[in-house]
Amino acid sequence: MKKTAEKIGIAVIAAAVSFGIFSLSCKMKKDNANTVFAQNIVVTDIPEDSMKITQGLQQTFRTISASVLPAVVEVDVEETKKIPANPFGDMSPFGDDFDFFFGNPRNNRDEKKEREYKEKGLGSGVIVRRNGKKIYVLTNNHVAGAATKIKIKLNDEREFDGTLVGADPRMDIALVSFESDDKNIPVAKLGDSDVIQQGDIVLALGSPLGYFASVTQGIVSATGRSGGQIGSISDFIQTDAAINQGNSGGPLVNIYGEVIGINTWIASQSGGSVGLGFSIPINNIKTSIDQFIEKGKIIYGWIGVSLIEVTDEYKEQLGISKTQTGALASQMFMDSPAMKSGIIAGDFIIAVDGRTVKNVDDLVIQIGRIPAGRTVKFTVIRNKEKKEINVKVEERNEEAAKDNSKLWPGFIALPLTDDIKKELKIEDKNIKGIIVSSVQPKSPAASLRIQNSDIITAVNGKKINSVAEFYKELDTNGKKEIWFDIYSDGHTISTGHFKF
């Protein structure tokens, strides 16, 4: 029974890599790339009209490169890493003969303590701000976030000592500063990543594989991509412009020379570019630059809901059109901004301040962008009706966001379908309700001894036939306590009462 819920498909927030495709950061260690020679080609005559078009396009790329490259930098870093102490001390687990012929890096007879070593790497960055003599470079967290030493190399090959201003692993961005009296060091212009479309021409700039100040060209292959194993906020621009290790932190720019993204990771079987590069949209980052400078960190907004993606079958039980986009508030943190404002578990959130919610990732990003203290309007579907609810966003507190004791009800409710009944060998066709999945430790559900694969047939004694009816009865408004009826092996039992 308990294993059944694990098989039930609801995508909460997932990033998967399959068929041998690996998600790779585009930061690199300082090694030389392999050399491959190109074959000679024969130049043929090109019609004059065609040549004019081609020359115009070439001039455009030259102009973009010349204007943006001076604001693109190489970020050379040094990280201090540690090797665990040798657990065997002076005793080799492999024997002296093994050590003599093959070596044993973990069996250093003179190294019984934890050791440190320095690892050098490089990435790219782009100058985004100047305050007096202080100049700020935007890059990736996986490039500079853990660096103990940072060097910034400008396009004219001058080098400066860099200082980490702030870093955020959740978004995988970092801000580094250096100082210079040179007022002619340019600052890149930031564009609007919300207006880009598939097919738009873009250029990627940086130092791939250590090849300083390189430019590659391609198009926007897609927007709103999720995936990768870097950062947990996924909303990437996909491009076929060649991006390789070392490009991390460098800009993706449009035909106007504006930065629309920060190159971050690639999907590849070989570790090199296969035309699947991904950049963080610059609109996701703009407010973060100010927060890094002012507070040294990103302040995320928080309303206190646990979100899930739902299937078409789930939408049908909620009375929602299959084509309706949004995210389901499956659980609520008690005393959170959302609960205090009137959002309840089971609300399907479709818009924030009039902006459509595409999916869970999109809603997470939208909420994360909202400054703490601002009141925003959430549009939800509840009991087949649209409602607008004003919520005052608070600053995200990691401890509060992980406190399962405040997560109501502490599990995900799934539709009890005929297929699930068959798998659970429930022959009574009159059994209606929901099935329990993903019970959270220390939550109200856990305290009531509710388990995965339990079938809840009633809330406070009232029978339920669907997830919509379950969420309606789960509403805590005006209730002092809630309990559940659970069907098991032909019998129905009641849980204890959870009091508010």
C-alpha positions, -999 to +999 in steps of 0.1 A: +000+000+000+027+025+010+046+019-023+015+027-043+016+065-037+051+066-049+040+054-083+013+081-087+023+107-111+024+144-100+054+165-110+062+187-081+093+205-094+116+183-114+147+185-135+157+153-153+186+144-176+182+112-196+195+091-225+231+099-216+226+136-218+245+154-189+239+188-175+272+206-173+282+240-159+303+260-183+330+268-158+363+251-166+396+241-150+427+257-166+437+230-191+445+233-227+419+224-254+427+198-281+437+212-315+418+203-347+428+217-381+402+229-406+404+219-443+410+244-470+379+255-490+374+270-524+359+305-525+333+310-553+317+342-567+287+354-549+260+376-565+263+413-557+228+416-541+234+386-519+269+399-509+254+433-498+230+415-475+257+393-461+281+422-456+254+441-438+248+412-414+286+408-409+289+445-401+261+441-375+280+413-358+312+433-359+295+463-343+279+442-316+312+425-308+331+457-307+306+474-284+300+446-260+334+428-257+350+457-237+324+450-209+331+412-210+357+399-186+375+367-178+370+356-142+400+336-129+394+320-095+412+299-070+393+277-045+406+261-014+393+225-012+399+198+014+409+162+013+396+141+042+421+126+066+433+091+058+412+067+079+439+040+078+467+060+092+500+043+085+482+011+075+476+006+038+443-012+030+458-024-003+492-036+009+527-022+002+530-039-032+499-020-044+512+013-031+546+007-048+533-001-082+500+019-084+501+045-056+473+051-032+463+087-029+442+081+002+471+064+020+496+091+025+516+078+054+526+113+065+491+127+061+469+117+090+450+150+091+426+167+068+446+185+040+438+215+019+447+221-017+442+249-042+422+244-074+422+270-102+394+276-126+381+302-149+348+315-162+334+347-177+316+378-165+301+410-177+304+445-162+269+457-151+274+486-127+298+513-117+298+533-084+327+557-084+359+537-085+341+504-078+331+484-108+307+454-105+309+422-126+280+397-129+289+361-132+277+326-120+277+314-084+294+282-096+322+303-111+330+326-081+307+318-052+333+296-034+364+314-046+391+323-021+409+344-047+395+362-077+412+379-107+393+400-132+409+402-167+395+429-190+392+428-227+424+449-230+441+422-208+445+444-177+441+424-145+425+435-112+420+418-079+383+409-074+362+408-043+330+387-039+301+410-032+274+383-029+265+349-043+233+330-046+232+292-053+195+291-057+196+313-089+233+305-096+245+341-098+273+361-081+285+396-081+322+405-080+337+440-077+371+455-085+384+491-083+399+513-110+404+550-116+398+544-153+364+560-161+364+546-196+358+510-186+324+504-202+293+490-185+271+467-205+235+476-214+209+453-200+180+444-223+145+430-217+145+392-217+107+391-216+103+402-252+127+377-268+112+350-290+123+318-307+144+325-337+158+358-324+195+362-333+219+362-303+256+362-296+274+345-267+306+361-254+332+349-230+363+327-226+353+292-237+380+266-229+403+295-220+401+312-254+399+347-242+372+372-255+355+348-279+322+354-297+298+328-311+264+334-328+232+315-330+195+319-323+171+316-294+160+280-296+134+282-268+125+302-238+112+291-203+132+260-203+137+241-170+164+215-162+200+214-154+215+206-120+226+242-112+203+264-091+167+255-083+150+283-101+146+271-137+135+295-164+163+293-190+168+307-225+179+279-248+203+288-276+223+270-303+251+297-300+282+276-291+286+277-253+314+257-237+332+253-204+346+287-196+316+305-210+298+304-176+289+339-164+294+355-198+266+374-215+241+364-241+232+395-262+206+405-288+212+423-321+211+456-303+241+447-281+219+444-250+225+416-224+195+394-223+209+364-204+239+350-184+253+318-199+252+291-173+251+254-184+250+231-214+235+197-221+260+175-238+271+139-242+307+148-248+312+178-225+315+202-254+289+223-272+263+204-293+240+234-297+222+231-264+232+260-243+212+277-215+212+312-201+195+328-171+171+355-184+185+389-174+151+401-161+154+374-134+186+390-122+182+428-125+168+434-090+193+409-076+222+432-086+209+460-064+203+436-035+238+422-037+252+457-036+229+469-008+226+438+014+252+413+001+225+387-007+192+382-026+160+387-005+134+363-018+097+369-014+076+342+004+039+336+007+039+302+024+024+277-001+036+243-013+031+241-051+026+211-074+019+206-111-012+186-117-024+162-145-054+167-167-072+141-147-065+161-115-077+193-132-110+175-142-117+166-106-110+203-096-134+214-123-107+232-142-102+232-180-073+211-193-059+240-211-058+263-181-023+270-169-013+276-133+000+259-102-019+242-074-014+253-038-015+217-024-005+227+011-002+258+032+021+270+060-001+279+090+002+316+099+019+323+065+011+354+044-010+333+020-031+317+048-036+349+067-048+366+034-073+339+026-056+316+001-064+279+010-050+245+001-066+235-032-066+270-048-053+268-083-032+300-088-035+313-124-022+349-122-001+373-101-010+410-105-026+401-138+004+382-151-005+347-162+011+318-143+025+292-168+035+265-143+051+260-109+086+272-119+070+304-134+051+311-101+082+305-080+101+330-100+073+356-100+070+354-062+108+354-058+110+387-077+084+405-055+101+426-028+091+418+008+064+441+021+046+446-012+010+436-015+001+417-048-031+404-062-034+366-067-060+352-091-072+317-081-098+292-092-117+278-062-148+256-065-149+264-103-150+301-096-123+328-100-113+348-069-089+377-064-070+377-032-045+404-020-014+390-003+013+409+015+046+392+005+071+386+033+108+379+032+116+343+028+129+326+059+146+293+053+138+280+087+101+288+084+100+274+049+113+241+061+092+238+093+069+209+084+051+212+118+034+242+103+026+226+069-011+219+065-022+192+060+012+177+056+005+155+026-005+157-011-040+147-020-044+126-052-075+116-071-087+081-062-091+067-097-104+033-109-068+023-119-056+030-083-085+011-068-076-019-090-039-017-080-049-015-043-074-044-049-104-024-037-134-042-051-161-020-034-170+005-062-188+027-036-156+038-020-150+074-028-124+099-016-087+108-021-055+089-017-026+102+004+009+108-010+041+124+003+034+126+040+058+150+055+076+141+088+066+162+119+036+176+100+000+176+112-007+145+090+023+127+106+010+135+141-024+120+131-006+088+120-017+093+084+004+072+060+011+072+023-016+053+003-042+059+030-076+065+015-095+095+031-132+091+026-145+119+049-134+152+066-150+160+099-176+133+092-186+147+058-182+123+028-160+134+000-161+122-036-132+142-053-102+163-046-123+194-050-147+183-022-117+173-001-101+207-003-134+224+003-138+206+036-101+210+044-106+248+046-096+258+081-116+290+081-139+290+111-129+255+122-114+247+155-104+212+147-103+187+117-102+149+116-103+124+088-121+090+081-097+065+065-107+034+047-085+003+051-090-034+044-128-031+043-130-010+075-132+027+082-114+043+111-112+079+123-080+098+131-075+119+161-086+156+160-060+182+149-068+214+168-060+249+156 
